[in-house]
C-alpha cells in the first residue's frame, strides 16, 4: 500500500496527537478534514510549521512525552477548529512549500476516543470514484471486513488491499439478483482501495479493530 503520510499516536477526548516525518525544505504541514471520505474538497483547518504545533487549549501537562527525532508533532483539539469530537471524521494531509501544496494524502478515518475501547464494529459508507482507485486509510489494522456494493443499477465495485495490486469485483444486485453483492475479507488490513467500474459506485463496509494475536 502507499505509505501513510502521518500517524495518529494518541486519541483521547479533545486530543489528537499526530506525527509526520520531517522533510528538509518544507515550510508547513497541512491538515484538512471532512465528515466523509467522498467530500470534495476537504476543509483546510491547520498548517503547522516545521517545528510542530500544540493547541493552546490543551493543558501541556496532559501531553505525553514522545521521541520525535526526525518528525514533526502536531497536537490539536478538534473542537478548536469546529470539528465535533464525539463523531468520526476523516483527515487528509499535505506538505506546503513556498505557499504551494504538495500531493494530498489518502483520507484517513479518525474514530472517537470511545471507539477505541472494547470490540466495536466500525461502519463506513460513501461513493467510490471511477477514474482511479481511492486509498482509504483506516485507524490501524482492522479485521472482519464485510463490504457491500450498494449500486442498484449495473456497475460493479472494485476492492483492493494494496497500491497497484489485484482487485476483487463485487457485482451489483440488479445485474444478477441471484448472486451475492457482499464481500467478506479474512485477515487484517490497514487500507482499502475502492473504485467503480466506469462510474461512481455507492458502497458500505463494516469491520472491527484487530487486536494482538
N, C-alpha and C positions, 0 to 999 in steps of 0.2 A: 504494500500500500504506500501511497505517497506519504512522506514524513509529516508528522504534525508540526505546526509552527510554534505551538505553545503547549504548556501543560498546566492543568489546574491541580496544584499541590494540596490545597486545603479549601474545603467548603463548609462554612459554618453560618449560622444565622447572621445575615447582613455582612458577611465577609466572603470574598472570593480572592484567593491568593494564587497568582499566576506567575510562571517564569517562562522566559523565551531566550534563546541563545543571543548573546551579544554579537553584533556584526559591525566590524570596523567601517566607519564612513556613514553609517545610518544615523539619521538625526532623531527619528521618532519611531515609536512602536504603537500602532493604532489598533483600537478595538472598535468593532461595530456590533450591533445587536438587532434582533428581530424576534417576534413572537413565534415564528416558524421558519423552517429552513428554506421554504419556497418564496419567501417575501423578497421583493426586489424594488429598490435597493435596501440593504441593511442600513441602519442609522448609526453614523459615527458618534461616539459619546466620550471617547478618551484617547488622547495621544500622549503617551509617556515619553519623557526624554530618555537618553541612553543611560542615565543614572538611576532610572526606575521611578516608581510612583507609589506613595502611600496616601490613601484617602484621609484627609484631616478629620473626618467624622469618626474614624476608628481609633479607639484608645490604643496607643502603641504598646501598652503592657499586655494586651491580649494577642499580639502578633508573635508567633513563634520564630525563634532564630533558626535560619536555614542556610546551609552553604550555597552561595550563589555565585561562586567564581566562574567567570565567563558567561554569566547570564544576567538578564535584566528582570528584576522582580517588580510586579505590578499588583498592588493590594487595593481593592476598592469595595465599597458598599453599593450594591445595585440601586438601592433607594436614592442615593445621592444623585443618580443620573436618570431618575424617573422610571426605573425598571422594578417591577414587582418582585420582591424577594421570595414570595411564597408560591410562585408558579414557575415551571420550567421555561427556559428560553434558549435561544441559540446565539452563539458568538462567532464572529469571523475576525481574522487578524491580517494585518499587512504592515510592512515597514514603510517609512516615509524618508525620502532623501531629497534635499533641495526642494521641498514642497511637493514632490511627486510621489504618489503611492506606488508601492511595488505590487507584486502579484498577490491577489486576495486569496487567503487560505480557505480551506473547506469549512462549511458550517459545523460547529461543534455544539453538541447538546449539553446544556448546563442544568442539572437537576436541583431540586430544593435540598436543603440540609436534611429534612425528614426522610427523603427518598433514599438516603444512604444508610439507613438503619433498618435491619431486618431484610427479608426477602420479598421485595415488592415487584410487581410487574410494571414495566415501563412501556408506554404506548406512544407511538408517533403516527402521524398521517399527513399527507400532503401530495404534491404533484411532482412527478419525475419529469425532467426535461427530455428532449429528444435529440438535440444537436450533438451533445456529448454526455458521457456519464457524469453524474454529480456525486462527489465523495461526501459522505456524511460521517463525521467522526462522533463516536459515542463516548459517554463518560466512563472510559476504561473498558476492560474486557467484559463482554456480555455473552449470554448464552440463551438457550431455549427460544430460538427465533421462530416466529410464525409470521409470514409475510403474505399479504393478500392483494391481488390485483383488483382494484375497485372499479375498473373501467367496464362499462356495461355495453360498449359498442364492439369494436373488433380489434383493439390494439393490445398487444402483449407488453409485458413488463420484463425488462432485463435486470437481473440482480447479479452483482459481482462482489467479490470479497478482497480483491487486490487490484492495484492500479495496472491497467492493461492486461489483466488476466482473463480467464474464461468467464462466461456468464451463464446463468440459468434462466430459462424462459418461463414466465408464468402467464398462461393464456388467459384471455378474458372469458367470463362466464357465458356471455351471449354467443361467443364464437363456437363453443362446444359445451352446451348445457350439462351434458353427462360427465364432463371432465372436471377435475378439481382445478381451482384457480388459487390454491393456497400452497405455499412452500414452507416447509419446516427445515431448519438448518441445525445440525448437530455440531458440537464443538464450540469454541469461543471465538468471538470476533470483536475487533475494536472499531471497525469501519465497515460501512456498506457503500456500494456503488450502484446507483439506480439510474435507469434510462428507459424512456418509452420507445416503442417500435414505430418510428416515423411520425409520432405525435406525442404530446404530453399525456401522461397516464397518472391517474389518481391511484394511490396505494395506501395501505396501512401496515404497521408492523408492531409486534409486541415482543418483548424479551425481558430477561432478568439479569441481575448482576452475577458475574462469575466469581465465586469465592475460591480461595486456595484449596487445592485437592491433595 
